[in-house]
Amino acid sequence: KLQLELDTKMKEYEEKIQSLEQTVTESYSKEHLDDAVEKALETQKVTMVKEKDDAVDATTKEYEEKIQSLNETMEKKVEDLTSESNSKYEELQKEKEEALSQLQLDLSDSNSKYEE
């Protein structure tokens, strides 16, 4: 009878030990899985942030290049307009000098005729 009770108690203890081992194993696996998921999410987050930063850098570079191109175009246009304006000014200055010379000649002729 004692042996039977002892066997029964031993069997109960073995079942409890097995149950506890299973619980510990499942708990460890769950924690391990949670850690793995957390690490994967962190890696994904880092990757997404890097991709966003890369996209921002690419867009920034593209806009900087466009701005540089526009600046160069505007500088060229300003140079062209300045050159054109200077040419017009020189042309008008020349016409003015010719008109003044002609006016002086006309006045000289007029004075000569008036004196006669």
C-alpha positions as CSV (number, residue, x, y, z in Angstrom):
1,K,0.0,0.0,0.0
2,L,2.8,2.4,0.8
3,Q,4.5,1.5,-2.4
4,L,1.3,2.3,-4.3
5,E,1.0,5.7,-2.5
6,L,4.7,6.3,-3.2
7,D,4.3,5.4,-6.9
8,T,1.2,7.6,-7.1
9,K,3.0,10.6,-5.5
10,M,6.0,10.1,-7.7
11,K,3.8,10.0,-10.7
12,E,2.1,13.2,-9.7
13,Y,5.4,14.9,-9.0
14,E,6.7,13.7,-12.4
15,E,3.6,15.1,-14.1
16,K,4.0,18.4,-12.2
17,I,7.7,18.6,-13.1
18,Q,6.9,17.8,-16.8
19,S,4.1,20.5,-16.7
20,L,6.5,23.0,-15.2
21,E,9.2,22.1,-17.8
22,Q,6.7,22.6,-20.6
23,T,5.6,25.9,-19.1
24,V,9.2,27.1,-18.9
25,T,9.9,26.0,-22.4
26,E,6.8,27.7,-23.8
27,S,7.6,30.8,-21.8
28,Y,11.1,30.9,-23.0
29,S,10.0,30.4,-26.6
30,K,7.4,33.2,-26.3
31,E,10.0,35.6,-24.8
32,H,12.5,34.5,-27.5
33,L,9.8,35.1,-30.2
34,D,8.9,38.4,-28.7
35,D,12.5,39.5,-28.7
36,A,12.9,38.3,-32.3
37,V,9.8,40.2,-33.3
38,E,11.0,43.4,-31.5
39,K,14.4,43.2,-33.1
40,A,12.9,42.7,-36.5
41,L,10.6,45.7,-36.0
42,E,13.5,47.8,-34.9
43,T,15.5,46.7,-37.9
44,Q,12.6,47.5,-40.2
45,K,12.2,50.9,-38.5
46,V,15.9,51.7,-39.0
47,T,15.6,50.6,-42.6
48,M,12.5,52.8,-43.2
49,V,14.2,55.8,-41.6
50,K,17.3,55.3,-43.7
51,E,15.2,54.9,-46.9
52,K,13.3,58.1,-45.9
53,D,16.5,60.0,-45.3
54,D,17.9,58.7,-48.6
55,A,14.8,59.9,-50.4
56,V,15.0,63.3,-48.7
57,D,18.7,63.6,-49.6
58,A,17.9,62.7,-53.3
59,T,15.1,65.2,-53.5
60,T,17.2,67.9,-51.8
61,K,20.0,67.2,-54.3
62,E,17.6,67.3,-57.2
63,Y,16.2,70.7,-56.0
64,E,19.7,72.1,-55.4
65,E,20.7,71.1,-59.0
66,K,17.5,72.7,-60.4
67,I,18.2,75.9,-58.3
68,Q,21.8,75.9,-59.6
69,S,20.6,75.5,-63.1
70,L,18.1,78.3,-62.7
71,N,20.7,80.6,-61.2
72,E,23.0,79.9,-64.1
73,T,20.2,80.6,-66.6
74,M,19.3,83.8,-64.9
75,E,23.0,84.9,-64.8
76,K,23.3,84.2,-68.5
77,K,20.1,86.2,-69.2
78,V,21.3,89.1,-67.1
79,E,24.6,89.1,-68.9
80,D,22.9,89.0,-72.3
81,L,20.5,91.8,-71.3
82,T,23.4,93.8,-69.9
83,S,25.4,93.3,-73.1
84,E,22.3,94.2,-75.2
85,S,21.6,97.2,-73.1
86,N,25.2,98.4,-73.3
87,S,25.1,98.0,-77.1
88,K,21.9,100.0,-77.3
89,Y,23.4,102.7,-75.0
90,E,26.5,102.9,-77.2
91,E,24.4,103.0,-80.3
92,L,22.2,105.8,-78.9
93,Q,25.3,107.6,-77.6
94,K,26.8,107.5,-81.1
95,E,23.5,108.8,-82.6
96,K,23.5,111.6,-80.1
97,E,27.0,112.6,-81.0
98,E,26.2,112.5,-84.7
99,A,23.1,114.6,-84.1
100,L,25.1,117.1,-82.0
101,S,27.8,117.3,-84.8
102,Q,25.1,117.8,-87.4
103,L,23.5,120.5,-85.2
104,Q,26.8,122.2,-84.8
105,L,27.3,122.1,-88.6
106,D,23.8,123.4,-89.2
107,L,24.4,126.2,-86.7
108,S,27.7,127.1,-88.3
109,D,26.1,127.2,-91.7
110,S,23.3,129.2,-90.4
111,N,25.6,131.7,-88.7
112,S,27.7,131.9,-91.8
113,K,24.6,132.7,-93.9
114,Y,23.4,135.2,-91.3
115,E,26.7,137.0,-91.3
116,E,26.6,137.4,-95.0
